[in-house]
Amino acid sequence: MAPGSQRDVKWADGLRGIASVLVVTAHICRSLAPYLLSPAMSQNGSPTLFQLPILRCLVMGRASVAIFALLSGYVNALKPIKQARAGTTDSALSSIAKSCFRRTGRFVMPAVVATTASWLVCQFGAYRIAKVASSSWIRDTSPEPSASFAAAFVDLYSNLLSTWVDGSNQYDRIQWTLTYLLKGSMTVYLTMLATVYVKPKYRMMIVAGLYYFKWRSGDALIGINVYAGIILAELSLDPEVQKYATDHSILCSVASSILIFTGLFFCSYPEENPEWSRWSMGLHTLGTYIFPRGSEFPRFYPGLGVDILITGIMFNTTAKTVLSHPFLCWMGKLSFPVYLLHAPLIRTVLTWVLFGGGVRPDQGKNEQGQPLPPGWLPLANRWICFLTFPLFYCFLYKVALLWSQYIDPWCGRVTQWFEDAVFQDDMKSEKPLLLS
């Protein structure tokens, strides 16, 4: 099947669903098994199963952020490009204007609710066990209650604002990505606004130039992937590309499989100690030639890897069919609630189960004979962990489903109310657009 002959984006929903699960897994592994960030157990040691290339993608989260950015560029550019190619530029401009407005409301409002919920449970001491757990990631991402009742509301306002100013949020630190993803979406709309009257091949050249600009400026995790998404959207609607893919289906299948493998291999680049393994050291050496000087390789490799990976998926019928499975699409619909909810639930429910039953060990006394503070709460035994993890995932998705049934519609109604209040009458009468 040609890449553009399937007009829906079900495969994108499925890929987004997988990425959201991998984000959760990455944060659990970062908190309980930080050694997986390295390609081996030590400099001369052997790797575990999930430290091997390709397989380690299952426990790494930065590639998932790059996937979210690329799919944002792809999905948000798809309709305006299709309308521009059809000559209905007025409709394209209308779509861009309304999508830009709605994207902001439906992106910011759920994040505000999630931060407020995390702030509330923090004030009631729900992170108390997390602050003394033996996991440094859980401790470092768990805030303390505010000093007073008034200070609590000041802290809430400050964190709601800083989330979108500089990406900092002490009540949910993983929300640092949201401001960059929102800026990425606005970048898509601005690019489409500037190029809606441009011929497709020249629009491709312009976006390719913007991709190179982001590459040279070091914006590897969000910037290059947003523009890569626009390029892939353009390719998926290009009749010549579709015809070539159809006429050379075998070549397309082989080449796309190689791209998928290469993309996954690049995404495997470890965040720590790449010199501990020959394969990661080889990637590090390659990176010194292909990446700008001073680049962060743990960010550039997932960004480039995702670009190559999704390009391969775009031209691989089997991969798109697998990703279009109803279960993966269902997971994709819940990806944003899962992203917003998983970190607070890790620091509360999962932490209560895995650390709440332990006792802080006595650390003895110092040289002056004064008692030392007790040690951190130990992790539960492996059998409790193995039984808890699948139950936690089920619980997380149940809460995310409830969120999608109650919180998301409310956020949509608030956004729609605000839209009705500020939009001109001729804009209100048009049929609402669906956003990813």
C-alpha positions, 0 to 999 in steps of 0.5 A: 500500500502506498503511504498516502493511500490510507487517509486515517492516522490510526497507525499514529494513534497506535504508535502514540499508545506504545510511546506512552507506555514506554514513558511509564516504563522508563520512569519506573526503571529510572526510579528502581533500576537506574543501571539500565541507563548504561549499556552494561553493568560496569566498564568491563561487565556484561550487559543485562537483557534490557541493556542490549541495543534495540531491547533497551528502547523498551526502558528508555523514555527520550525516544517517546518524547521525540515520537510525540513531537514528530506525530504532533508535526505530522497530524497537525500539518496533515489537514492544512497540507491536504487543503492547500494541495486541493487549492482550498487555501481559505479552508486551510487558513481557517483550519490553522486558526481554529486548530491553534486556538483549540490546541492550546486550550485542550493542551493546557487545561488537562495539565492544569487539572493534573498539577492541581490534583498533585498539589492537593495530594501533596498538601495532605502528605501523600508524598511523605513515603516517597520522600524517604524511599531508597529511590533517588528519582522518587525522592527528588521528584516528590515535593514537600507540603507548603509551609502554610495555607496561604503559601500553598496557593502561592506555590500552586499559582507559581508552578502552574505559571512556570510549567509554561514559562520554563518547564519547571513544575515541582508537583509534576516534573515530567511536565517539563516537556509540555511547554516544548510540545506546545511550542512545537505545535505552534511552530507547525501552525506558523509554518503552515500559515507561512507556506500555505500558498507555496507549491508543495515541492518548495514547501518541502524545501523550506521545511527541510531548511528549517529542519537543518536550522533546528539541527544546527541549533541543537534542538534535537528532541523537539525541533527537528522532529516537528519539522520531520513530521511536516515533511512526512505529512507532505510525502504521505500526500504526494501522488508521485511518492505514492505511485513510486511506492506502489510500483516498487513495493518490494524495494519499499518493504526492504528499505523501510525495514532497514530504516526501522532497524536503524532508527531503533538502533540509534534510539538505543544510545545510552544516557550514561556511560556509552564507553562501557560497550563497543556498540555504544562507543561506535555510535559515540564516535559516529556522533562526533562526525554527524552532530554539531559540535557540543551536542548532547548525544543522548538527545540527538540520537533518539531524535534522529532515530525517531525520524528514521524509524517513523520514515520506515513505518510510513512506507511499511504496510506491515508495520502500519497494520500492526500499529493500527490494531484497535487495542494500540489505538485505544492506548493511543487515545489515552496517551495524554492522560497516561502521561499526565497521571503516571508520575504522581501515581508512581510517587503515591500508589506504587511507592506505598506498595513497594516501600510502605511496608519497610522500616528505615534502618538505623544508621548508628551514631557519628563520631561525636556520639550523636545518632545519625538520621535513619536510612531510606526505606528499602524496596520490597522483595522481588516477588512483590515487585513482579506482582505489583507492576502489572496491577499498577499498569491496569490501575493506571489505565483505569484511572486514565480511562476515567480521566478521558470520560470525565476530565477531558470532556470538561476541558473540551467544554471549557475550551468550546465555551471560550471559543464561542465567546471570542470567535466571530460568528462566521467562524463559530458556524463552521464544523468543529475540527478534530485534534489529535 
